[in-house]
Amino acid sequence: MSKTRGNLFVVSGFSGSGKGTIMEWFKKQERYALSVSCTSRTPRTGETDGVQYYFISHEEFLKRASEHYFLEHAIYVDKGYGTPAGFVEENLQAGKDVLLEIEMQGALQVREKYPDTTLIFITPPSAAELRRRLTGRNTETAEQIEKRLKRAVEEGRYMEEYDYIVVNDDLDVCIRTLDELMRSKRDPESGAFEELRVANNLEMIQLIKKDLQTL
């Protein structure tokens, strides 16, 4: 077992920002441990239980939440999502950097319990691109897409709570940037990535929020 405790990262973003695709790359990297969340939503085409999520009934989800099984949990578009607490602590103690792909309310819950958590927000370059990606998935009804777009407006209020913001305009560039950013937390000699800090991108964040109002 490594003597150095791992770092905890939370990656969030609007539905359709591409964070799920990004996390598929990180799952293949041995130095990272990606927590598999539990959800009460139904699997999408190509999803496998225990890989993308643990798919459970809503009744079971509520039961586990009441038993404090989750590090964080939330109801998102009428479905439950939660992170198993045991997985996170075991891998941090083993020296692995742990990645959680969760929404904004959950991210803030995690930071309350692990104050050193690094919060990273992924956003598409525009609201129009967000709508295009959601529609292009062909996995949801028009009504469900509208719910996710309205939710994005609400989620925009949390962006300033994050440490870093990364625009997913080019997938490969976005993945490389995230990897370098997370590696930098173990290497004091590396760049500080000040250009990605939320505090240095407040003008862009306000433009994104205004853009979302047009959806």
Secondary structure, 3 states (H helix, E strand, C coil): CCCCCCCEEEEEECCCCCHHHHHHHHHCCCCEEECCCEECCCCCCCCCECCCEEECCHHHHHHHHHCCCEEEEEEECCEEEEEEHHHHHHHHHCCCEEEEECCHHHHHHHHHHCCCCEEEEEECCCHHHHHHHHHHCCCCCHHHHHHHHHHHHHHHHHHHHCCEEEECCCHHHHHHHHHHHHHHHHCCCCCCCHHHEHHHCHHHHHHHHHHHCCC
